[in-house]
Each structure stands twice: as C-alpha cells, then as structure tokens.
Amino acid sequence: MSRRSPADMPPREIEDEGRERRSYVIGLVLALVLTTGAFAVVGLNLLSGGAALAGLGLLALIQAVVHLRYFLHIDLQRSHRDDLLLILFTVLILLIMVSGTIWILYDQHVRMMP
C-alpha cells in the first residue's frame, strides 16, 4: 500500500494529519518529562518515604491521563464518553482485584507471624 503525496491529498486531510502528528509529539514530550520526573524523584532522593510514594503515584496518574488523551485520543467529548466509561470500569475492576489481593496477602502475613 503506497502512501499518497501531500500534493494528492485534500487540504482537510493534510490539516488532520498535522494535528494528529502534533498530538503525538506533545504526548511524547509530556510522557518523557513525567518519566524523567519519576526517575529524578527516586534517583536524586527529592522526596522520601510516603511523600515519594505519593509523588510517584501522582506522576503515574498524570502520565495515564496523558496516554489516554494524546495517544488513545480519549477525551470528554460526547462521542468518546463510551470509551472513557469502559476504561474507567476496567480500572475499577482492576483496583478491586489488586486491593483484594493485597488485603488477603496482608491478612495471611499477619496470621503467619508468631
């Protein structure tokens, strides 16, 4: 499958392609900045203990939003709300599974202690 040259494309398609490429570049830059920030928090000991965990969690949450917005193109427009609801439901199920597993493992740990 050959790609059409820009001269063969209507102006609307050229604008859409440029807008999509710009979205990917913005997402890439934000993802790199957030990843570098997370490594800096740990590598340079910028935060310690619970503050480091909270900071890393916040950076991870922001990065997940960046990926949803700039790479998966999911935003709050009406046409994308179904996709967003599906993702939020999936996150809810995963949180229930992970928190339940941690709860059970912690309970077993407490019961195994002398």
Phi and psi in degrees as a GROMACS rama.xvg file:
@    title "Ramachandran Plot"
@    xaxis  label "Phi"
@    yaxis  label "Psi"
@TYPE xy
-94.0383  149.396  SER-2
-90.4553  138.869  ARG-3
-75.6562  147.494  ARG-4
-77.5998  156.335  SER-5
-57.6873  -27.2649  PRO-6
-68.6741  -27.47  ALA-7
-86.4783  -8.63605  ASP-8
-94.9504  143.641  MET-9
-68.1832  154.389  PRO-10
-56.9246  -33.4816  PRO-11
-63.1771  -42.045  ARG-12
-67.1419  -36.3853  GLU-13
-64.442  -42.8606  ILE-14
-63.5674  -42.974  GLU-15
-63.2174  -42.3004  ASP-16
-65.0498  -40.9701  GLU-17
-64.9763  -40.4607  GLY-18
-65.0228  -40.7311  ARG-19
-67.8877  -41.4303  GLU-20
-63.0401  -40.8544  ARG-21
-62.9449  -38.7833  ARG-22
-62.3341  -43.7645  SER-23
-65.1076  -39.5207  TYR-24
-66.9371  -43.5407  VAL-25
-61.181  -44.6327  ILE-26
-61.2207  -41.8401  GLY-27
-63.0246  -45.1027  LEU-28
-63.6011  -45.6439  VAL-29
-62.7095  -41.7441  LEU-30
-63.4739  -41.4384  ALA-31
-65.4909  -41.2621  LEU-32
-63.9021  -44.222  VAL-33
-66.9063  -39.4301  LEU-34
-65.7694  -43.1964  THR-35
-62.829  -38.7612  THR-36
-61.9071  -41.3819  GLY-37
-65.0993  -42.9808  ALA-38
-65.3885  -35.7283  PHE-39
-66.861  -40.2833  ALA-40
-58.7396  -42.4212  VAL-41
-81.546  -48.0292  VAL-42
-69.0027  -34.9044  GLY-43
-99.5027  4.44534  LEU-44
51.7322  46.2745  ASN-45
-68.2175  -33.1863  LEU-46
-130.604  158.44  LEU-47
-134.117  153.935  SER-48
63.0212  -132.143  GLY-49
-65.1523  -32.0741  GLY-50
-65.1252  -37.3505  ALA-51
-66.2634  -43.2816  ALA-52
-62.7723  -42.2612  LEU-53
-65.6372  -42.3042  ALA-54
-63.6101  -43.3883  GLY-55
-66.5939  -37.9536  LEU-56
-63.6419  -41.4024  GLY-57
-64.9138  -43.8771  LEU-58
-62.4551  -38.6196  LEU-59
-66.1705  -40.9603  ALA-60
-64.0739  -44.1197  LEU-61
-62.9235  -40.8159  ILE-62
-66.1048  -36.2951  GLN-63
-62.9166  -40.8281  ALA-64
-64.9321  -40.6035  VAL-65
-60.7069  -43.8375  VAL-66
-64.4311  -42.696  HIS-67
-62.8255  -41.8146  LEU-68
-77.4233  -50.0857  ARG-69
-91.8949  -25.7927  TYR-70
-103.132  -40.3965  PHE-71
-93.7199  -7.53885  LEU-72
56.4203  41.3655  HIS-73
-105.008  120.047  ILE-74
-133.467  -162.709  ASP-75
-94.8031  12.9887  LEU-76
-67.7328  152.461  GLN-77
-58.164  -35.6946  ARG-78
-69.6189  -20.5132  SER-79
-104.946  0.270186  HIS-80
-64.5267  -35.0963  ARG-81
-62.8238  -42.4965  ASP-82
-62.5376  -42.4832  ASP-83
-64.0782  -42.5045  LEU-84
-63.6391  -39.0731  LEU-85
-62.5935  -42.7896  LEU-86
-66.8183  -42.962  ILE-87
-64.0822  -38.3852  LEU-88
-64.5357  -41.4714  PHE-89
-61.6911  -42.5787  THR-90
-63.4804  -40.7019  VAL-91
-61.1958  -45.8372  LEU-92
-62.3072  -43.1984  ILE-93
-63.5924  -41.1722  LEU-94
-62.548  -41.2088  LEU-95
-62.262  -43.9467  ILE-96
-65.8291  -45.4239  MET-97
-68.0247  -46.0014  VAL-98
-65.9196  -37.1281  SER-99
-64.5121  -40.6511  GLY-100
-63.8444  -44.3683  THR-101
-63.3657  -41.9965  ILE-102
-60.7552  -46.7695  TRP-103
-65.0557  -43.2643  ILE-104
-64.9178  -39.295  LEU-105
-65.5297  -42.5503  TYR-106
-61.7245  -42.4102  ASP-107
-65.3645  -36.9181  GLN-108
-62.4215  -44.7853  HIS-109
-64.2542  -39.1557  VAL-110
-70.9544  -26.2141  ARG-111
-84.1214  -15.2199  MET-112
-72.4763  140.169  MET-113
